[in-house]
Amino acid sequence: MGDSLKDLLEAEAEAEAIVTAGEEERDKIIQKALDDALDMERQFKDRLPEMQQSFIDKAQERAAQTIAEMKLRYDERNKTLRELAGKHEKEALDRAIVLVLASESKVS
């Protein structure tokens, strides 16, 4: 019976050593995960200015493109309006002449 007790005590000691080693390994894994997370967070924070600048550059590029498109549409519309104004100017002058001549003939 003494040997059985001795074997049980040795088995318990070995089990405790295994549990302790497992807990230490778990703690190392957790610490490594925390360190990796902190590194990733630092890398993200370090890249923030670069990402913000990239966003600003793209926004400015889109704004410049939109302005160019609006200017083109404005120029096209302005040209159309000038052509219409020129066409209607001749019609207005012709009508004015007719009205002036008609009013002169009524006065005479």
GROMACS elastic network, one bead per residue, 0.5 to 0.9 nm:
[ bonds ]
;  ai    aj funct       b0    kb
    1     4     6  0.50384   500
    1     5     6  0.62661   500
    1     6     6  0.84874   500
    2     5     6  0.51774   500
    2     6     6  0.60497   500
    2     7     6  0.85355   500
    3     7     6  0.59714   500
    3     8     6  0.84869   500
    4     7     6  0.50021   500
    4     8     6  0.60937   500
    4     9     6  0.85392   500
    5     8     6  0.50171   500
    5     9     6  0.61057   500
    5    10     6  0.85191   500
    6     9     6  0.51278   500
    6    10     6  0.61697   500
    6    11     6  0.85677   500
    7    10     6  0.50571   500
    7    11     6  0.60292   500
    7    12     6  0.84914   500
    8    12     6  0.60027   500
    8    13     6  0.84771   500
    9    12     6  0.50104   500
    9    13     6  0.61022   500
    9    14     6  0.85506   500
   10    13     6  0.50066   500
   10    14     6  0.61168   500
   10    15     6  0.84922   500
   11    14     6  0.50208   500
   11    15     6  0.60020   500
   11    16     6  0.85164   500
   12    16     6  0.60746   500
   12    17     6  0.84987   500
   13    16     6  0.50770   500
   13    17     6  0.61401   500
   13    18     6  0.86111   500
   14    18     6  0.61472   500
   14    19     6  0.85747   500
   15    18     6  0.50157   500
   15    19     6  0.61000   500
   15    20     6  0.84799   500
   16    20     6  0.59657   500
   16    21     6  0.84274   500
   17    20     6  0.50459   500
   17    21     6  0.60284   500
   17    22     6  0.84657   500
   18    21     6  0.50614   500
   18    22     6  0.60377   500
   18    23     6  0.85446   500
   19    23     6  0.60743   500
   19    24     6  0.85419   500
   20    23     6  0.50610   500
   20    24     6  0.61366   500
   20    25     6  0.85471   500
   21    24     6  0.50874   500
   21    25     6  0.61146   500
   21    26     6  0.85302   500
   22    25     6  0.50308   500
   22    26     6  0.60323   500
   22    27     6  0.85254   500
   23    27     6  0.60932   500
   23    28     6  0.85647   500
   24    27     6  0.50242   500
   24    28     6  0.61810   500
   24    29     6  0.86398   500
   25    28     6  0.50125   500
   25    29     6  0.61831   500
   25    30     6  0.86018   500
   26    29     6  0.50682   500
   26    30     6  0.61353   500
   26    31     6  0.85390   500
   27    30     6  0.50625   500
   27    31     6  0.60498   500
   27    32     6  0.84805   500
   28    31     6  0.50773   500
   28    32     6  0.60255   500
   28    33     6  0.85368   500
   29    32     6  0.50453   500
   29    33     6  0.61322   500
   29    34     6  0.86023   500
   30    33     6  0.50676   500
   30    34     6  0.61762   500
   30    35     6  0.85910   500
   31    34     6  0.50043   500
   31    35     6  0.60688   500
   31    36     6  0.84991   500
   32    35     6  0.50304   500
   32    36     6  0.60457   500
   32    37     6  0.85083   500
   33    36     6  0.50545   500
   33    37     6  0.60955   500
   33    38     6  0.86139   500
   34    37     6  0.50457   500
   34    38     6  0.61926   500
   34    39     6  0.86050   500
   35    38     6  0.50892   500
   35    39     6  0.61543   500
   35    40     6  0.86091   500
   36    39     6  0.50340   500
   36    40     6  0.61430   500
   36    41     6  0.85545   500
   37    40     6  0.50924   500
   37    41     6  0.61294   500
   37    42     6  0.86327   500
   38    42     6  0.61430   500
   38    43     6  0.85635   500
   39    42     6  0.50821   500
   39    43     6  0.61388   500
   39    44     6  0.85527   500
   40    43     6  0.50400   500
   40    44     6  0.61064   500
   40    45     6  0.85978   500
   41    44     6  0.50360   500
   41    45     6  0.61661   500
   41    46     6  0.85282   500
   42    45     6  0.50576   500
   42    46     6  0.60100   500
   42    47     6  0.85625   500
   43    47     6  0.61925   500
   43    48     6  0.87146   500
   44    47     6  0.51285   500
   44    48     6  0.62458   500
   45    48     6  0.51744   500
   45    49     6  0.80189   500
   46    49     6  0.70798   500
   46    50     6  0.80883   500
   47    50     6  0.52419   500
   47    51     6  0.61649   500
   47    52     6  0.85971   500
   48    51     6  0.50727   500
   48    52     6  0.59909   500
   48    53     6  0.84805   500
   49    52     6  0.50328   500
   49    53     6  0.60373   500
   49    54     6  0.84933   500
   50    53     6  0.51491   500
   50    54     6  0.61423   500
   50    55     6  0.86487   500
   51    54     6  0.50196   500
   51    55     6  0.62096   500
   51    56     6  0.86321   500
   52    55     6  0.50569   500
   52    56     6  0.61581   500
   52    57     6  0.85709   500
   53    57     6  0.60052   500
   53    58     6  0.85331   500
   54    57     6  0.50929   500
   54    58     6  0.62110   500
   54    59     6  0.85702   500
   55    58     6  0.52009   500
   55    59     6  0.61172   500
   55    60     6  0.86072   500
   56    59     6  0.50319   500
   56    60     6  0.60908   500
   56    61     6  0.84803   500
   57    60     6  0.51505   500
   57    61     6  0.60844   500
   57    62     6  0.86488   500
   58    62     6  0.61671   500
   58    63     6  0.85077   500
   59    62     6  0.51395   500
   59    63     6  0.60678   500
   59    64     6  0.85930   500
   60    64     6  0.60643   500
   60    65     6  0.85106   500
   61    64     6  0.51903   500
   61    65     6  0.62208   500
   61    66     6  0.86285   500
   62    65     6  0.50365   500
   62    66     6  0.60657   500
   62    67     6  0.85379   500
   63    66     6  0.50465   500
   63    67     6  0.60943   500
   63    68     6  0.85674   500
   64    67     6  0.50750   500
   64    68     6  0.61520   500
   64    69     6  0.86405   500
   65    68     6  0.50977   500
   65    69     6  0.62106   500
   65    70     6  0.86099   500
   66    69     6  0.50934   500
   66    70     6  0.60987   500
   66    71     6  0.85304   500
   67    70     6  0.50628   500
   67    71     6  0.60443   500
   67    72     6  0.85472   500
   68    71     6  0.50996   500
   68    72     6  0.61888   500
   68    73     6  0.87100   500
   69    72     6  0.51101   500
   69    73     6  0.62854   500
   69    74     6  0.85574   500
   70    73     6  0.51039   500
   70    74     6  0.59966   500
   70    75     6  0.85225   500
   71    75     6  0.60186   500
   71    76     6  0.85156   500
   72    75     6  0.51200   500
   72    76     6  0.61798   500
   72    77     6  0.85781   500
   73    76     6  0.50848   500
   73    77     6  0.60615   500
   73    78     6  0.84284   500
   74    77     6  0.51006   500
   74    78     6  0.59204   500
   74    79     6  0.85006   500
   75    79     6  0.61004   500
   75    80     6  0.86182   500
   76    79     6  0.51685   500
   76    80     6  0.63003   500
   76    81     6  0.87056   500
   77    80     6  0.50661   500
   77    81     6  0.61395   500
   77    82     6  0.85942   500
   78    81     6  0.50997   500
   78    82     6  0.61355   500
   78    83     6  0.86062   500
   79    82     6  0.51418   500
   79    83     6  0.62164   500
   79    84     6  0.86574   500
   80    83     6  0.51288   500
   80    84     6  0.62111   500
   80    85     6  0.85660   500
   81    84     6  0.50307   500
   81    85     6  0.59957   500
   81    86     6  0.85290   500
   82    86     6  0.60933   500
   82    87     6  0.85697   500
   83    86     6  0.51208   500
   83    87     6  0.62324   500
   83    88     6  0.86521   500
   84    87     6  0.50475   500
   84    88     6  0.60724   500
   84    89     6  0.83564   500
   85    88     6  0.51433   500
   85    89     6  0.58303   500
   85    90     6  0.87555   500
   86    89     6  0.50432   500
   86    90     6  0.66688   500
   86    91     6  0.89739   500
   87    90     6  0.56543   500
   87    91     6  0.67533   500
   87    92     6  0.89233   500
   88    92     6  0.59776   500
   88    93     6  0.85243   500
   89    92     6  0.50367   500
   89    93     6  0.61480   500
   89    94     6  0.85690   500
   90    93     6  0.51521   500
   90    94     6  0.61456   500
   90    95     6  0.86409   500
   91    94     6  0.51248   500
   91    95     6  0.62113   500
   91    96     6  0.85560   500
   92    95     6  0.51598   500
   92    96     6  0.60477   500
   92    97     6  0.86184   500
   93    97     6  0.61548   500
   93    98     6  0.86240   500
   94    97     6  0.52255   500
   94    98     6  0.63303   500
   94    99     6  0.87469   500
   95    98     6  0.50303   500
   95    99     6  0.61418   500
   95   100     6  0.85857   500
   96    99     6  0.50734   500
   96   100     6  0.60977   500
   96   101     6  0.85303   500
   97   100     6  0.51039   500
   97   101     6  0.60749   500
   97   102     6  0.84220   500
   98   101     6  0.52028   500
   98   102     6  0.60026   500
   98   103     6  0.85505   500
   99   102     6  0.50023   500
   99   103     6  0.60314   500
   99   104     6  0.85303   500
  100   103     6  0.51646   500
  100   104     6  0.61522   500
  100   105     6  0.86357   500
  101   104     6  0.50963   500
  101   105     6  0.61997   500
  101   106     6  0.87333   500
  102   105     6  0.52054   500
  102   106     6  0.63930   500
  102   107     6  0.87649   500
  103   106     6  0.51687   500
  103   107     6  0.62599   500
  103   108     6  0.87914   500
  104   107     6  0.50590   500
  104   108     6  0.62212   500
  105   108     6  0.53007   500
